[in-house]
Amino acid sequence: MKVHEVMTKAPAYCNPDTSLGAAAEIMWNHNCGFLPVISPQQSVVGVITDRDMCMAMATRNRLPGQVTVQEVSSVVIYSCKPDDDVRAAMETMVDKKVRRLPVINAAGKLEGILSLDDVILHADLQARGSVSPEHILSTLRKLYESQLGKTGEKAATA
């Protein structure tokens, strides 16, 4: 199965100069927790998550309207292409410990977002050309095992 078959098309996005307050409103209106950051030339120059925004606001003594996306977004972009196999994109997610990838075409433009939610919604119980539930569960385990281990370590040291 190819990424373009399951990705979210026409995703929400923001610009580097968008305030965190405006980015939060975009996320709220589009029911998402991840936004690609798009340059004036329409290329993906970063990504921001709801967690990034929450942590930024918890560590700065400024209002959300006073902090720009550019100040807190990740400029390291892990992505996939529309014609990539979904399993390969899932491997990238595991390797990079992310649950969402911008889908970028050959011209460098945003075409969509692939999330684990998209993969789960398109899983085929018989796995005919699709991703099996077992493969999804294995991916989720790999993604979360390091995070869950860190949570346990924090609790033990607290």
C-alpha positions as CSV (number, residue, x, y, z in Angstrom):
1,M,0.0,0.0,0.0
2,K,1.3,3.4,-0.9
3,V,1.4,6.5,1.3
4,H,-0.9,8.5,-1.0
5,E,-3.6,5.9,-0.5
6,V,-3.9,6.5,3.2
7,M,-2.5,10.0,4.0
8,T,-4.5,13.0,5.0
9,K,-4.8,15.1,1.9
10,A,-4.9,19.0,2.1
11,P,-3.6,19.1,5.6
12,A,-3.6,22.1,7.9
13,Y,-0.3,24.0,8.1
14,C,1.2,27.3,9.4
15,N,4.0,29.7,8.6
16,P,7.1,30.4,10.6
17,D,5.8,33.8,11.7
18,T,2.5,32.3,12.9
19,S,2.0,32.9,16.6
20,L,1.5,29.9,18.9
21,G,-1.9,31.2,19.7
22,A,-2.9,31.2,16.0
23,A,-1.2,27.8,15.5
24,A,-3.3,26.4,18.5
25,E,-6.4,27.7,16.8
26,I,-5.5,26.0,13.5
27,M,-5.0,22.7,15.4
28,W,-8.3,23.1,17.3
29,N,-10.2,23.9,14.1
30,H,-8.7,21.0,12.2
31,N,-8.7,18.5,15.1
32,C,-5.0,17.8,14.8
33,G,-1.9,18.0,17.0
34,F,0.8,18.5,14.2
35,L,1.4,21.2,11.7
36,P,4.0,21.4,8.9
37,V,5.6,24.8,8.8
38,I,5.5,26.2,5.3
39,S,7.9,28.8,3.8
40,P,6.7,31.6,1.5
41,Q,8.0,29.4,-1.3
42,Q,5.6,26.7,-0.2
43,S,8.3,24.3,1.0
44,V,8.2,22.5,4.3
45,V,10.8,24.2,6.6
46,G,9.8,22.6,9.9
47,V,7.1,20.9,12.0
48,I,5.4,21.8,15.3
49,T,3.3,19.6,17.6
50,D,0.8,20.5,20.3
51,R,3.4,19.1,22.8
52,D,6.1,21.5,21.4
53,M,3.7,24.4,21.9
54,C,2.7,23.3,25.4
55,M,6.3,22.9,26.5
56,A,7.2,26.2,25.0
57,M,4.5,28.0,26.9
58,A,5.4,26.2,30.1
59,T,9.0,27.4,29.9
60,R,8.6,31.0,28.7
61,N,7.1,33.9,30.5
62,R,5.3,35.1,27.4
63,L,1.7,34.9,26.1
64,P,1.0,32.5,23.1
65,G,0.4,35.5,20.8
66,Q,4.0,36.7,21.6
67,V,5.8,33.5,20.6
68,T,6.2,32.5,17.0
69,V,6.2,29.0,15.6
70,Q,9.7,29.6,14.2
71,E,11.0,30.0,17.8
72,V,9.8,26.5,18.9
73,S,9.3,24.4,15.8
74,S,11.6,21.5,14.9
75,V,13.7,22.3,11.8
76,V,14.7,18.6,11.5
77,I,12.1,17.2,9.2
78,Y,11.5,13.5,8.8
79,S,9.2,12.9,5.8
80,C,8.0,10.5,3.2
81,K,6.9,10.6,-0.4
82,P,3.5,9.9,-1.8
83,D,4.7,6.8,-3.7
84,D,6.6,5.4,-0.7
85,D,5.3,2.1,0.7
86,V,3.5,2.6,4.0
87,R,5.6,0.0,5.7
88,A,8.8,2.0,4.8
89,A,7.2,5.2,6.2
90,M,6.3,3.3,9.4
91,E,10.0,2.2,9.7
92,T,11.0,5.9,9.5
93,M,8.5,6.7,12.2
94,V,10.0,4.0,14.4
95,D,13.6,5.0,13.6
96,K,12.9,8.7,14.3
97,K,10.4,8.1,17.2
98,V,7.7,10.2,15.5
99,R,4.0,9.4,14.9
100,R,3.4,11.7,11.9
101,L,5.3,12.5,8.8
102,P,4.8,15.3,6.2
103,V,4.3,13.8,2.8
104,I,6.4,15.8,0.4
105,N,6.4,15.5,-3.4
106,A,9.4,15.5,-5.8
107,A,9.0,19.3,-6.1
108,G,9.4,19.7,-2.3
109,K,5.8,20.7,-1.8
110,L,3.5,19.4,1.0
111,E,1.0,16.9,-0.3
112,G,-0.3,15.5,2.9
113,I,0.4,14.1,6.3
114,L,0.8,10.4,7.1
115,S,0.0,9.6,10.7
116,L,-0.3,6.3,12.5
117,D,-4.0,7.1,12.9
118,D,-4.2,7.0,9.1
119,V,-2.5,3.7,8.9
120,I,-4.7,2.2,11.6
121,L,-7.9,3.4,9.9
122,H,-6.8,1.7,6.6
123,A,-5.6,-1.5,8.1
124,D,-7.0,-4.6,6.6
125,L,-7.8,-7.5,8.9
126,Q,-6.9,-9.9,6.2
127,A,-3.8,-7.8,5.2
128,R,-4.5,-8.1,1.5
129,G,-2.0,-5.5,0.2
130,S,-2.5,-3.6,3.3
131,V,-0.7,-3.3,6.6
132,S,-1.8,-5.9,9.1
133,P,-3.0,-5.1,12.6
134,E,0.0,-7.2,13.9
135,H,2.5,-5.0,11.9
136,I,0.8,-1.8,13.3
137,L,0.9,-3.2,16.9
138,S,4.6,-4.1,16.4
139,T,5.3,-0.5,15.2
140,L,3.5,1.0,18.1
141,R,5.4,-1.1,20.6
142,K,8.7,-0.1,19.0
143,L,7.7,3.5,19.0
144,Y,6.5,3.7,22.6
145,E,8.8,1.2,24.4
146,S,11.6,3.8,24.7
147,Q,9.2,6.5,25.8
148,L,7.5,4.3,28.3
149,G,10.9,3.2,29.7
150,K,11.8,6.9,30.2
151,T,8.5,7.6,32.0
152,G,9.2,4.7,34.4
153,E,12.7,6.0,35.1
154,K,11.4,9.5,35.8
155,A,8.8,8.1,38.3
156,A,11.5,6.1,40.0
157,T,13.8,9.1,40.5
158,A,11.0,11.4,41.7
